[in-house]
Amino acid sequence: MSATAPLQNLVIVGRKPTFRYVTACITLFNRGEREITLRARGRSIFNCVETVELLRRSFWPDLRVKEIRIWSEEYEAGGRRRFISYMQIIIQRS
């Protein structure tokens, strides 16, 4: 499954501290975006979920999760099949 999103409202969540991604979302909302897509893979999925929860608890209690998508991709590494999990969360401000 391939999930696409417009680049202007996409936040790729990685291993940096969670509050960096919270700040990125706040900046996008302050620029006028009404919908933001957060995307993470593997061990960063926890950071993605935590970012949404921090936004909801600390800044916008009315923040709504519009959609959650999960999928995985298979690849070969060192002669072994491996799977990597992905998560995409689309959030909206009302």
C-alpha positions as CSV (number, residue, x, y, z in Angstrom):
1,M,0.0,0.0,0.0
2,S,1.3,3.4,-0.9
3,A,0.1,6.4,1.0
4,T,0.6,9.9,-0.4
5,A,0.0,13.3,1.0
6,P,0.7,16.8,-0.1
7,L,4.2,17.9,0.9
8,Q,3.2,21.2,2.4
9,N,1.4,19.6,5.3
10,L,3.5,16.4,5.8
11,V,5.6,15.9,9.0
12,I,8.0,12.9,8.8
13,V,8.5,11.7,12.4
14,G,11.9,10.2,13.2
15,R,14.1,9.8,16.2
16,K,14.5,13.4,17.2
17,P,12.9,14.5,20.5
18,T,9.1,14.5,20.3
19,F,8.7,18.2,21.0
20,R,10.5,19.0,17.7
21,Y,7.6,17.4,15.8
22,V,5.1,19.1,18.1
23,T,6.7,22.4,17.2
24,A,6.6,21.6,13.5
25,C,2.8,20.8,13.7
26,I,2.2,24.0,15.7
27,T,4.0,26.0,13.0
28,L,1.9,24.4,10.2
29,F,-1.3,25.1,12.1
30,N,-0.3,28.7,12.7
31,R,0.4,29.1,8.9
32,G,-3.2,28.3,8.3
33,E,-3.2,24.5,7.6
34,R,-6.3,22.8,8.9
35,E,-5.1,19.3,8.3
36,I,-1.6,17.8,8.9
37,T,-0.2,14.3,8.0
38,L,2.3,12.7,10.3
39,R,4.2,9.7,9.0
40,A,6.6,7.4,10.8
41,R,8.2,4.0,10.3
42,G,9.6,1.3,12.6
43,R,10.7,2.4,16.0
44,S,9.6,6.0,15.3
45,I,5.9,5.1,15.3
46,F,5.8,5.6,19.1
47,N,7.1,9.2,18.6
48,C,4.3,9.8,16.0
49,V,1.6,8.7,18.4
50,E,3.2,10.7,21.3
51,T,3.3,13.8,19.1
52,V,-0.5,13.7,18.4
53,E,-1.2,13.1,22.1
54,L,1.0,16.0,23.2
55,L,-0.7,18.3,20.7
56,R,-4.1,17.2,22.0
57,R,-3.3,17.3,25.7
58,S,-1.3,20.6,25.8
59,F,-2.4,22.7,22.9
60,W,-5.7,21.8,21.2
61,P,-8.1,19.6,23.1
62,D,-10.5,19.8,20.1
63,L,-7.8,18.2,17.8
64,R,-9.4,15.4,15.8
65,V,-7.7,12.3,14.4
66,K,-9.2,12.1,10.9
67,E,-7.5,8.9,9.7
68,I,-4.9,6.4,10.8
69,R,-3.2,4.1,8.2
70,I,-0.8,1.3,8.9
71,W,1.1,-0.9,6.4
72,S,4.3,-2.7,6.0
73,E,6.8,-3.2,3.2
74,E,9.0,-6.2,2.6
75,Y,12.7,-6.0,1.6
76,E,15.7,-8.2,1.3
77,A,18.7,-7.4,3.6
78,G,21.7,-9.8,3.9
79,G,19.8,-12.6,2.3
80,R,16.9,-12.4,4.8
81,R,13.4,-11.1,4.2
82,R,12.6,-8.2,6.5
83,F,9.4,-6.2,7.1
84,I,9.2,-2.5,8.1
85,S,6.0,-1.1,9.6
86,Y,4.6,2.3,8.7
87,M,2.0,4.5,10.3
88,Q,0.3,7.6,9.0
89,I,-1.9,9.8,11.2
90,I,-4.0,12.7,9.7
91,I,-5.0,15.3,12.2
92,Q,-7.5,18.2,11.9
93,R,-8.1,21.3,13.8
94,S,-11.7,22.5,13.9
